[in-house]
Amino acid sequence: MENNVKYTFKDFASDQEVRWCPGCDDYVVLRAMQKALPEMGVKKEDVVFVSGIGCSSRFPYYMDAYGFHGIHGRAPGIASGVKLANPNLSVWVMTGDGDAMAIGGNHFIHLLRRNIDIKIVLFNNEIYGLTKGQFSPTSLMGQKTKSSPYGNTQTPFIAGELAIGAQARFYARVAGNEPKAMTDIFIQAQAYKGTSLIEVLQNCVIFNDGCFTKFTDKDVKEDMQLFIEHGKPMIFGKEKNKGLVLNGLKLEIVTIGENDISESDILVHDAVEQDPTLHQMLIRLQYPMVTGVIRKIDDMTFEEREHQLTENIKSKSNYTSVDDLFFAGETYDVK
Amino acid sequence: MISNEDNNNQHFARENHKIDTAVIRFVGDSGDGMQLTGTQFSDTAALFGNDVATFPNYPAEIRAPQGSLYGVSGFQVQFGSVEVSTPGDELDLLVAMNPAGLKTNLFAVKAGSTIIVDTDAFNKKNLEKAKYENNPLEDDSLSNYRVIKADITALTRESLKDLGLDNKSITRSKNMFTLGMVYFMYNRSLEHSESYLNKKFKSKPIIAEANIKALRTGFYYAETLELMSSTYVVEPAKMEAGTYRVVMGNDATAWGFMAAAEKAGLNLFLGSYPITPATDILHELVKHRHFGTKTFQAEDEIAGITSAIGASFAGSLAITTTSGPGLALKGEAIGLAMIAELPLVIVDVQRGGPSTGLPTKTEQSDLLQAMYGRNGESPVIIIAASTPANCFEYAFEASKLALEHMTPVILLTDGFIANGSAPWKIKSVKDLPEIKNKLVPNGTAKYEAYVRDEDRLARSWAIPGTPGLEHRIGGLEKDKVTGCVNQGPENHEYMVNIRAEKVKRVANFIPDIEAEYAQEGDLLVVGWGGTFGNIHAAVKEMADAGYKIGHAQFNYINPLPKNTADLFSKYKKIVVCELNLGQLVQIFRSQFGGFKFSQYNKVQGLPFTKSELTQHFKGLI
């Protein structure tokens, strides 16, 4: 996978016309990925994008890499097969909230649990776009959609919370209008060994326009979003004077300079802490919206464990052909 | 080692009969070890050189309530000095470890044949559970049989009392005591079973010792037992020269795939979810990772097949294994592999349906699901194995067709041949046909994913990691050359037609269908897949008796062999025998309108018997 060729983002753009709606955040993700790939040190021929069904799942067609546009919800299965067949590849699952957490929910949680070195980019727009506007598993309670004209009555999943419940080792969240942060997180995900989940808060301009604007609009984002980095204090706000502290079992927002609070009182982000309690609290926080790499813990991957077992068994076996197996043990000759 | 040559101290007259074949059934509770007992007997017979066919028949419950009628587990074996193609219709010996076993299996015992019972199990409680009003050992209900009443449980306990084992372990050895008795009755050596027990209980030598002691005691007990008035000799069968071993259908399937991977120079990848009766293929393949075999127990049937599709995209010989309900769940993904034109083998070890149906019983009712169970125009190659041993060659053939034609292949087996075992003349990989995979070599400058070869219409296979050949494929309709999305009306129709034509052309690469026995005449008996043995035996019997009857067993179902109509035209009547309500016959009727097909169907979760077939065929001629 190591690479010496210097690529530019153009090397990863396919000749296919991009067909998302004008103004869709998906364009931002596409560009961020095309910019990130040349920085990752991987060979173009080793990159595989796998998707399911939905707007986001058209992504592989627009990348000049290997791509597989699968069936609804099943990208994790296909990607697992690709990666296990050839662990040398850089395998990316491009999926949406319906694809990953409704029809493909089972595969999504099991991929995270196994920790196969696959990167998942979850385009969460809290709506079904390609089927034209039904509620999704992340749509808010009460949200009016074409299939919930009087308001959604189903409790939404919080993607990161579900993922960590499913043993996710790497989870990041990023706003759909932050190409630089996105590029950086994609690069970090590639460098990380294990299943990585990147949730993109993606605006759907047609069916759920403005679903994240209260956190992501240029005017408010500094006050409403807390972008965290490992080893740095959790400070946000236009004035960089707001921060998080732990008060009992709750996170509390404080203002630096008020009530004797100084920067040293503010929680410092520890993404590598195995205990997911604080990570879950950050994920669940409704204000500010926490973005950045929230969790990134070390573990062996599934394929490393498998490889170890195989090498161990190989070292004890002197079979070189299946013939050795067929003719071993209880055979008998008929003359 | 014990042999019957040591028998000269016996003090009563015992006849030693020479016979061609014998059919034995061992029955007991599902925890009594009947499957192990039966397997030991059949392996011993095969190693001696007999031809062998087995039929394990067990309940869906792992440990059904003791003594219950529905909890009876049975293992039937026929072995012979002549060709043996079925486990047999009628029993020469029934070994019943409890009243429920006797009650549910007595119907199959030939009049005058032997029944061995464990009298200790015929107590009030067990008789009530088996719904016997009177103890059948004490009234005259068994007067047509030669009943050997042995206190098997008590004798086993007595023989093992000094080993310091707990009661449960001692009692569990009673199946070996019984096996010892049967070995004596059929002049068999204990050698194979003793070495098996030593190996199986390597880490628990005391258990090995107990089982071996029970086995020997049973053998000696039978030797001194006056009731055992006859013993039997079944000489080795005349079989084609070569090296053999006994294989179970599911293991043979697994090995066929391993051989195909080696022959094709690819790694084997299995994505699977456990389901009866297919799981043994996973169990077997998971042992062999040192050959580059990768197995992935997925979270469900869909992930089983989609992971295999991913592995196929990445250049493995990819397979997925399942049974009927799982095939239903995989339907959409089979369509994906079909439109993506990737090599993939889907094994369906058929069981009784619909829905959960009869999970541990056999049936052939998934054929139309395999044929049509997908959305859109979605033909795939369908082939079927017909004996436990030829599961090997059809797994190999399924892989070869998938790789050379770049399309999914459904391989149908069934519970009967998958769990049944038979001698297999071992095939060396070097003697197997070549498999030419369609991989695009490194260094190829230009790649268009859906350009096809002329004879097979197969596209070529560029896999991730190959520089310069980056491309995208998927489930959307593709351009006929580049593989890019193209939903244009003419392109779609072209692609639908060419994918259908591709499967049709497989007929140019498969053997003709051949009939055995009469090559023309009054009746052609047609079967497919796992019914081979029983139909073969029935037709052989009638052909030997002078009937103008032929038998054709189909292994290739989609497409059918090119000479199928030719063959049909040579007989006055055609009867299609299936363990379903008539599925292959529907395919015949849709493709060969000029012929009249009659049907013989059975849907009891059981294989055909030779006698019911011959009776039906005689009525047709």
Chai-1 contact restraints between the chains, C-beta under 6 A:
chainA,res_idxA,chainB,res_idxB,connection_type,confidence,min_distance_angstrom,max_distance_angstrom,comment,restraint_id
A,E45,B,G465,contact,1.0,0.0,6.0,A-B,restraint_1
A,E45,B,T466,contact,1.0,0.0,6.0,A-B,restraint_2
A,E45,B,P467,contact,1.0,0.0,6.0,A-B,restraint_3
A,D46,B,G465,contact,1.0,0.0,6.0,A-B,restraint_4
A,V48,B,P464,contact,1.0,0.0,6.0,A-B,restraint_5
A,P60,B,R472,contact,1.0,0.0,6.0,A-B,restraint_6
A,Y61,B,R472,contact,1.0,0.0,6.0,A-B,restraint_7
A,D64,B,E470,contact,1.0,0.0,6.0,A-B,restraint_8
A,A65,B,E470,contact,1.0,0.0,6.0,A-B,restraint_9
A,Y66,B,P464,contact,1.0,0.0,6.0,A-B,restraint_10
A,Y66,B,E470,contact,1.0,0.0,6.0,A-B,restraint_11
A,G67,B,R472,contact,1.0,0.0,6.0,A-B,restraint_12
A,F68,B,F313,contact,1.0,0.0,6.0,A-B,restraint_13
A,F68,B,G474,contact,1.0,0.0,6.0,A-B,restraint_14
A,H69,B,G474,contact,1.0,0.0,6.0,A-B,restraint_15
A,I71,B,E332,contact,1.0,0.0,6.0,A-B,restraint_16
A,I71,B,L336,contact,1.0,0.0,6.0,A-B,restraint_17
A,I71,B,G475,contact,1.0,0.0,6.0,A-B,restraint_18
A,R74,B,T306,contact,1.0,0.0,6.0,A-B,restraint_19
A,G77,B,A303,contact,1.0,0.0,6.0,A-B,restraint_20
A,G77,B,T306,contact,1.0,0.0,6.0,A-B,restraint_21
A,G77,B,S307,contact,1.0,0.0,6.0,A-B,restraint_22
A,I78,B,T306,contact,1.0,0.0,6.0,A-B,restraint_23
A,I78,B,I309,contact,1.0,0.0,6.0,A-B,restraint_24
A,I78,B,G310,contact,1.0,0.0,6.0,A-B,restraint_25
A,S80,B,S307,contact,1.0,0.0,6.0,A-B,restraint_26
A,G81,B,S307,contact,1.0,0.0,6.0,A-B,restraint_27
A,G81,B,A308,contact,1.0,0.0,6.0,A-B,restraint_28
A,G81,B,G310,contact,1.0,0.0,6.0,A-B,restraint_29
A,G81,B,A311,contact,1.0,0.0,6.0,A-B,restraint_30
A,V82,B,G310,contact,1.0,0.0,6.0,A-B,restraint_31
A,V82,B,F313,contact,1.0,0.0,6.0,A-B,restraint_32
A,V82,B,A314,contact,1.0,0.0,6.0,A-B,restraint_33
A,L84,B,K294,contact,1.0,0.0,6.0,A-B,restraint_34
A,A85,B,F269,contact,1.0,0.0,6.0,A-B,restraint_35
A,A85,B,A311,contact,1.0,0.0,6.0,A-B,restraint_36
A,A85,B,A314,contact,1.0,0.0,6.0,A-B,restraint_37
A,A85,B,S316,contact,1.0,0.0,6.0,A-B,restraint_38
A,N86,B,A314,contact,1.0,0.0,6.0,A-B,restraint_39
A,L89,B,P464,contact,1.0,0.0,6.0,A-B,restraint_40
A,N106,B,E299,contact,1.0,0.0,6.0,A-B,restraint_41
A,H107,B,A303,contact,1.0,0.0,6.0,A-B,restraint_42
A,H110,B,E299,contact,1.0,0.0,6.0,A-B,restraint_43
A,T310,B,R289,contact,1.0,0.0,6.0,A-B,restraint_44
A,I313,B,R289,contact,1.0,0.0,6.0,A-B,restraint_45
A,I313,B,H290,contact,1.0,0.0,6.0,A-B,restraint_46
A,K314,B,H290,contact,1.0,0.0,6.0,A-B,restraint_47
A,S317,B,H290,contact,1.0,0.0,6.0,A-B,restraint_48
A,S321,B,V429,contact,1.0,0.0,6.0,A-B,restraint_49
A,V322,B,M258,contact,1.0,0.0,6.0,A-B,restraint_50
A,V322,B,A259,contact,1.0,0.0,6.0,A-B,restraint_51
A,V322,B,E262,contact,1.0,0.0,6.0,A-B,restraint_52
A,V322,B,V429,contact,1.0,0.0,6.0,A-B,restraint_53
A,D323,B,S428,contact,1.0,0.0,6.0,A-B,restraint_54
A,D323,B,V429,contact,1.0,0.0,6.0,A-B,restraint_55
A,F326,B,I426,contact,1.0,0.0,6.0,A-B,restraint_56
A,T331,B,T243,contact,1.0,0.0,6.0,A-B,restraint_57
A,T331,B,R245,contact,1.0,0.0,6.0,A-B,restraint_58
A,Y332,B,L47,contact,1.0,0.0,6.0,A-B,restraint_59
A,Y332,B,Y244,contact,1.0,0.0,6.0,A-B,restraint_60
A,D333,B,T243,contact,1.0,0.0,6.0,A-B,restraint_61
A,V334,B,M239,contact,1.0,0.0,6.0,A-B,restraint_62
A,V334,B,A241,contact,1.0,0.0,6.0,A-B,restraint_63
A,V334,B,Y244,contact,1.0,0.0,6.0,A-B,restraint_64
A,K335,B,A241,contact,1.0,0.0,6.0,A-B,restraint_65
